[in-house]
């Protein structure tokens, strides 16, 4: 197959006798993955259960906004690296910074000068923070924030936003999900939940557990903008009830503004966590916040020491170099504005395509332009995994790999236009399934599954 032709023709993989879209090499590679790796992937959201049966591409390589699978198929990719690759794959500026450090050594017995430079760069980019500590993944950063809040307040309970899907792989959060096997019940009881956008309900929770809640942790924004005054109201509630306000900026960091959602909305949390876009795919995350709190994890205070973050690889020089290059690129090239412009073009095109095929109330685009997701609704306008399966199948067949519509700045206008064309073709099939009131004939296998579920 001519891999350079696939995006133009909308053909990927191989075609069987029935005309069915096939990915034989990817299917074989998935079997090899499952034989050695629990779940067949190192992140549940990348699992082949998230894709139509036998149509989960295994990636060979990527460049810019395109990826190639082991079957030789090329795709326009969205949600790259689970939202972490916001500049596109193998971004020249990032790769150059990484290569420079690789020749100088990646890890030492004492801090590298790169750690000083990376911290200075981060705090200049996110001026609402006074100190920062780097790690390799988001879970370590959010758990460190929770531990710090518990140490500072002397309280045990953690209040999480019930409407946000993920905070950490650690027990304090995973115990609240359907995949809670292995988490002690006593741990689960220490985590309580509040609804997003409802200050009265949050105050009621804090009053019910008076002097027991160490922190409120939430994403400052997701698929909807925060209601007017909401984040400032949370700030006031946290202050009045003596708990720590933590913003999980893993997604909002950089995509909302270079300084995160806190920089955009003007509400400063006590602690915040960054990752995803920070390294453009390289493993780096950050815990940032007020000096008074952060220093409790340091050496220059007279109180009990807090084991904050202590990671062998947290300060790998090449990852920190990648983070600095990302921040420089965002600021100098106006990347956040470009992400918004691309997302607006895509959202408008998808909505027009869906409406044109008579499924505008069923294929729904939501979220901030830089962080778009889509919902697939059935004939009763309820979320449907079956219709999601149908939609994903048609996107894949057209050369679009899109578990979401989260854009990267490497996308071109032509990529967006091609995506809209493929969406229109998918919506035509969607309309047929709605008219039949049964998408089953178009699934060719089991439906895709939610990530968090009790049984495999």
Phi, psi and omega in degrees: 000142177276102185297334181285349182264348193296320181293323181291321185268342183076016180251132177223162179061208177244165179242127180279184184298331181271002183085005183286139179289127185232150174227075188297317182291322177295321179298317178295317180296323177297322177296319177296320178299312182294332180291336185239336186238120178305126181085349178073011179197162181266000172222130183301326181292346176265001184297153181290347175288348178274359184233161177304150185303129179066014180233043176254100183297139170258124193278137174269311181193169179215155175210127182062232181264009183244147172230155177241139176262176184289349175273359180088010181273140177254140181230149161280127189249138175239155181066030188308130179058038184052048178079003185276332185264079187272345178262356185097158183290142176054045180298126188304318183294320179289314181298321179298317179296320180294314181299323179301318183282330181300327179284352184250003183098146188250343185201138186226174181279347176228163180302144175272153175300337177298328179296321177297312183295320181293319179295316178299317181296316181298312183291335173286327180282324180243076188291350177285347177261149181252335177218158180215147172225134185265152175217194184253339182214163184293324183298318179298321182291315181292322178293323176297321178297317179296316180298318179297318178296318178296320180293319184289327184263340185072019182247160187252332187281145176242129178254116180253154175284121185292340186268002182251134197284335188204137176233325186193156172277354185279163191301324185300334176257312185302330178298342180269355184261168175297344179263053187267005180303132179094354179258123182299143180301325181298327176290317180302323184293342182274353178251125178240169188228150176229152181277145178291139174083000185243092182293324181297316180294324179292319178295321178298320178296314181294327178287320179298320179253050184308128177063021178245339186271119181283324186203156166253124179236132182200162165280129184297335176204154177222247184278349176231152176290148176297139177302151180307129178080357186294308183295321176296324177295321176296319177304315181293319178298315180299316179297316184292326182263004174070029178246167185268134177262120182243125173260122171276102182256027179304321181262316184290334178301124181078315181291328177274316173194165179302328180265014178081185178294328180297326177288327181284316186267348175075023176245123187261118176282169174286320179223151174214155182236138181233154176188222176044255187297343184304325183247002184050043179105338175282150188281101175204136175222172184213141168251126183226159178168196182293140182303317183303320178281310184300323183294343175296338175268008182250206186244348188257060174204168186255004183269188177296139179286141176251126176283090191280284177219124178219094188236132180303320187255008184298335183243029174308129188297322184291326178290320177294323176297320177299315180299318179295320179295321178299312182297318178298316181297315179303313185289313187283332184252004178060046187295319182302317179297322179294318178302318180294317181296316178297316180296321179295319178297317180294312182301315180297318181294317181294317180297319178295318180297316180295317180295321181296332179264006177079022180235025182299336178268002185239328172253105192241127177263132183226159171107172175295148186304328181278358187211056186281141169235169176230149175247143177244114187249147182275191183297339176263010180060037175252147179305136186224122174289330178294313179291330174297319179299312178303313183297314180297321179301314183290325176296313180300317180298333179267006178084029178236119178258104192214082170292342173214184172246034179286121188273158166244158183288350179281347179296143175258167174300324179295322177298315180298315181297318178297318179300316180298321177299316180294320177300318179300318178296320178295321182292330176297318177291320178305317180298319179298318180294320178296318180296327178277349183056028180198108181279354188309315182300342183258007183269323182055041179146188182291155177290160171294158188241152174292148180297308183270108176210155187287319185253147178294000000 
